[in-house]
């Protein structure tokens, strides 16, 4: 099975992080040709990190998010004939950490009857395959309507408009022209399935969203339990995650998550006015001063 993958990336500092390299190495096991499109500039030393992993890379700001990178990668692949011998086209992005190989997932999906598929689906807002990892068979990626959809991608005002107009719209768009969709792990809950990363790991999903480690409303499972599980079962990926967040946030991350700092601060120091008008100051939850409000 011959595959071409388009990998969409963005980093405000123009860094190609270790976790991206690990992701690409795993991706290369299932996709012979990888096109890397980044929505930012980068120095030569960063670009050189990709030399043995991709057939083409482009670091040019475009402001169209991941679908803008998918569009540019698809146009490059079509122009240079990279899809002529391909059986499948993969669209994926750097919003996830890869924690295990993709081989088993592709092997399972090759036995299912569908024209395109995703790792997870969602019924949040409307049924759709989530766009962080999508796979299209030849009859789809060579269809003029698929090309028209990608080529019509334009800059949106914000990421929510990207999700609405492209991610959520793509699945019903393809279904309406008689292509059948499939999914590696199907979810029926109305919440975003990526909010349950421990559950996904237990179902052998090879990707975890980056945002579960930094946004409190992006994860409904215990993040520290997730970290312990990764450290025990997927140590290389755990190390990549630690390295990434130490660079991006603080030297304490991910041992102390960014949204945990408020809790730590409240524990170390609290100040409030009681109903009786007293100023109460606590350090480590121990009252140290009591004043009458003047």
N, C-alpha and C positions, 0 to 999 in steps of 0.2 A: 504494500500500500504506500503510494507516494503522496506526501503532503507538503504544502507550503503554509507557513505560519506568518502572520503579521502581528508584531508585538508593539503595542502602543505604550509610550512612556512619557513621564513628565517629572522633572525634579527642579525646583526653583533655584537650586545651587549648581545645576548642571553636572551632578554626580551620577555615575553609573554604579549603583551600590552592589555590595557583595550578594545580597539576596536576589538581585536581578540576574547576576551572573549564574547563581545556582539554579534559578528558574530556567534560564536559557539552556543550560546544560541538560536539564531534564527534558525540556521541550525538544531539544535536538535529537533525543533518542526516538521520538515519534514523528518529527518533521524534519525532512532532509534540508529544507531551505527555509531560513528565517529572515524576514525583512523587519528591521528595527526602525521605527519612526518615533522621534521624540519631539515634544512640543516645547523645546527649549534649546538654547545654545549650549555648547560644551567645549572644553579645552581638548586638545589633541590627546593628552594622556588618558582622558576618560574615554574618548572614542576608540582608542587603541585596545581597550579592554575587550572589545567586541570582535576583534579581528579574526579569531578562530571559530566564532560562533554564528556569525550572520553573513549572508551574501550581499547585503546592502544595509547601510544605516544613514539616516538623515536627522540632523539636529537643527531644526528650524522652527522658531516659534510661529504658531498659527492660531492659537486661541480657540480651537474647535473641539477640544477635549479628545477622548479616546476615539470617537467616531470620525473626527477629522483626521486622526492618524491612520485609522482603518482605511479611510478613503484614499489617502495618499499612498499607502502601502499597496492597496489593490490596483491603483492606477499604474504604479511602477511595475507590479507583477504582470499586468496585462500588456503594458508597453514593451516589456523585455521578454515576453514569451515564457515566463516562469510557471504559468499555470497550464501550459499546453499538455504537459505530461503528468500533471498532478491529478490525483483521485479525490483529494479533500483539501479544503482551505480552512485554516484555523485563524480565528481572530481572538486575541487575548491581550491582557494589559498588566501593568505593574501595580495594580491596586491590591494584589494578593501576594502573600508569601507561598512559595511552593514547599510542601512538607514531605512529599513522597513522589515516586515516579508516576508517570502518566500511562505506562504500558498497560496495566491491568484495566484501567478505565476504557482505553481505546479498544482493547480486546473484547471487553464486554459489549461495548456499543457497536462493534462491527457485526455482532450477531443479531442486532435488533433492526427492524424494518422502519427506517425513517430517512427523510431527505436532508434534514439538518437537526442538530441537537446541541444542548447545553449541559453544563455540569449540574446546575440547579435551575428550577423554575420558581415562579412566584405568582401568587394571585393578589398581591398588593396592588391596588388601583385597578389592574386588569391583568389577565393571564399573559405571561410572557416568559421567555427564557432570559436568564440574566446574562448581561453582555460582557462580563469579565472573562468568559471563555466560551466560545461558540465554534461549532464545526459544521461546514457545509460540504455536501457532496457535489460532484461535478455538474450534475444537472441543475443545481441551484446556482453555483458561482459563475456559470457560463450563461445564465439566463439574462436577457436584456433588462428585465424588471429589477433583478438584483443589482445589476450594474447601475441602473437609474437611481435606485434607492441610495446606494453609497455615494454616487456622484452628485446627488442633490444635497448632501450634507453641507450646511453653512454654519457660520458662527452664531451661537445662541447667547442670550443675555446672561444665563447662569446654568449651573449644572442640572438643576431641576428641569429646565426646558430641554436639555440634552436627553435626560432620562425619558421625559414624556414624548418627545418628538422622534427619538431614534431607538433607544433601548426597548421601551414598551411597545412602540409602533412596529418594530421589525417582525416580530413573531406573527401577529395577525395579518400583516402585509403579505408575508410569504404563504401563510395558510390560505389566504383569499385567492391566491393563484395556484392553488391545488398542491402545494408542497406539504408533506407531513412532518411534524416536529417530533422530537424525542428528547428525553432527559435522563441523565445518569441516575440521579436520585430525585424522586418526585416528592414535592411537599404540598400539603393541603391547608396548612395554617395561613392565616391572613398576614402574619408577620413576615418580614424578610428572612428567609432561611439562613442567610449568612450571619444573623444575629445569634445563632446557636453553634459556635465553632467546635465545641467539644462533641456535640451530636454529629456534626459533619465528619469529624475525624474518625469517630467510631463507625461511620458508614463508608470509610475508605475514600472520602473525597480528598484529593491531593492539594487543595488550596484553602488558605485562610485569609480573609480580608484583613488588610492592614489596620483599618479603622477600629476593629474590635479592641485594639490595645490602647487606643487614645481617646475614643469618644464614648462617653458613658451610655448614651442612648443607642449605640451600635452593637451592644452585646447584652443579652439577657441571661447569660451563664457566667459563672465565676471565672474572671480572667486569670486570677492567680492559680486556680486549679488547671486552667488551660496551659499556663506556663510550666507548671510542674509536669503535666502530661507530655508536653513537647520536650522538656528536658530529659525525661525518662525514655521516651519512645522515638524521638526524632531530634537527636542532639545537634546534628549539623544545622538543621533549620532553626533550632532554638538559638544557637550561636549567631546565625545571620540576623535574627530578630533583635537580639541584644545589641549587636554591633550597630544595626540601623538606628535604633532608638537612642542609643548613647550619642550618636552623631547628631541626630535631629532634634532631640529635646534636651535632656540633661544627663549628667553622668550617673544619676540614680535610676534612670529608666532602663528597662521596664520594671525594675524591682519596686519602684514607686511610680505609679502611672500618673500622667499629667493631671488627670481629673481627680487624683487622690490628694494633691497638694492642698486643696481647700480643707479636706478632712484633717490633714496633718496640722495645718495652720490653726484650725479651731481647737485641736487638742493642745497645742503648745500655748496658745494665747487666746483668751476670750474677754470681751468687755461688753457689758450690757447694763441697762438701767432697769431696776426692779420696779414693780408696781407701786412700791412705797417711796420711790424717788431715789433709792440708793444706787450708786455706781458700784458695780461688782466686777472685779478683775480676777480672772483665774489664769494660773499658769499650770499646765499639765492637769487641768480640771480642779486644781486646788485653789480655793479663794485666798488671795494674798492681801487685798486691800478692800475696805468698805468705806465709802464716803457718802455723806448726805448731800444730795444735789442742792446747790445754792440757788 
